[in-house]
Amino acid sequence: MSDTFWSDVDRHLVRYSGAGRFVPEIIESAEGSFVTTAGGRRLLDFTSGQMSAILGHAHPDIVATVQRQAATLDHLFSGMLSRPVVDLARRLAGSLPDPLSKVLLLTTGAEANEAAIRMAKLVTGGHEIVSFTRSWHGMTQAAANATYSSGRKGYGPAAPGNIAIPTPNPYRPDFTTADGELDWRRQLDYSFGLVDAQSVGSLAACIVEPILSSGGLLDLPPGYLAALRDKCHERGMLLILDEAQTGLCRTGDWYAFQRDGVVPDMITLSKTLGAGLPLAAVVTSEEIERTAHERGFLFFTTHVSDPLVAAVGNTVLDVLERDGLDRRAAELGAHLRHGLTTMAKRHEVIGDVRGRGLLVGLELVLDRETKEGSDALGAAVTRRCLELGLHMNVVQLPGMGGVFRIAPPLTATFAELDLGLEILDAAIGDVAPQFV
């Protein structure tokens, strides 16, 4: 049966990951922090599915909500409203600072970013969108145009008006202070010098992730977001924060931007909001929404305001609040980082540990002094982890080497984190001598 399965994969599935590789296991079920293969192996999932299942797999509250809601009200004509939709909009607005109070419920992160960019263009009258060189905002048109980490080659021209600025990377700084640290203020001034030089006078918005995930788990330096907001507002631009992975407690705060005391003009949510189901949101101010509406804002899709996933979103908020999972993420994250920094003392190939809460990056290098990366090393450690029972996700971008994105569920136990650390430690120990 396994041979037939993989034969069907080769014959019938479109390969959609760029590299074209699938995890070489057939997954039959998942529960909590583990997925189970057809062969009966339990794999510890250190990526929460696609960085989404913050409550773990098959959380009983989510299961109960899906069963109840699917049996009563799952999908409607897009112009109809239901109680779960309005309840979720009210509760999301209540979890965010003023003036963020108007909510649009959609399906994926790309779709939410698409809607936010579309609204920003309509409200400002501009069309130019600024984002980081290491950004990932999705695979639909406007979101893909604002994505620079990969996937730009071979698809024809991007829409006019997309501008990339340098990504602040404290581990690999391009602008440095006298002591060799990242001089992000000078870098940001340089970045907006580039923006001003390239702009045709039609700037609309800047969209960024507070922690770049696909870009290598790069946490924006404290103070950067406030300075970025000021640069945007000086030019009449809106600031859009893409909190697909950082929103809803994963970083130890309800939202990553709270650390910096900055309120964006728009925030987009997705992965964590549905805890693994397709749910996303755009949240903005009453003033921006009103202007957009007066100008005929249109984002009428088949699955806008779907009651089934909205009910799931309400349950996600219930569990996060009831179980104090923001505090839990901070505690587990501190434990995870301590384990990784301790591990770095044993393995010279660990160049950097970074991130916040339960969104942590581990960068592998061949040489700590030169910071020379190795895609092959990252891939080999990933394979060995899988053999030992741990599923890891490694980002492999040119010039960065292998960066593991470690994002266990917020419901993980300390014992499960220790098991993952033990397996990762063994895998690096097995593989690293072949490369250094």
ABEGO torsion letter per residue (X at the ends): XAAAAAAAAAAABBBAAGAGBBBBBBBABBBEABBBBAAGBBBBBAAGEBGABAAEBGBAAAAAAAAAAAAABABBBAABBBAAAAAAAAAAAAABBOABABBBBBABAAAAAAAAAAAAAAAAGBABBBBBAABBAEABAAAAAABAABGABGAEBBBBGBBBBBBBBAABBABBBAAGBBBAAAAAAAAAAAAAAABAGABABBBBBABBAAAGGBBBBBGAAAAAAAAAAAAGBBBBBBAAAABGGAAGBABAAAAAGBBBABBBBBAAAAGGBBBBBBBBBAAAAAAAAAAGBBBBBAABGBAAAAAAAAAAAAAAAAAGAAAAAAAAAAAAAAAAAAAAAABAABABBBEBEABBBBBBBABAAAGBBBAAAAAAAAAAAAAAGBBBBBBBBBGAEBBBBBBBBAABBAAAAAAAAAAAAAAAAAAAAAAX
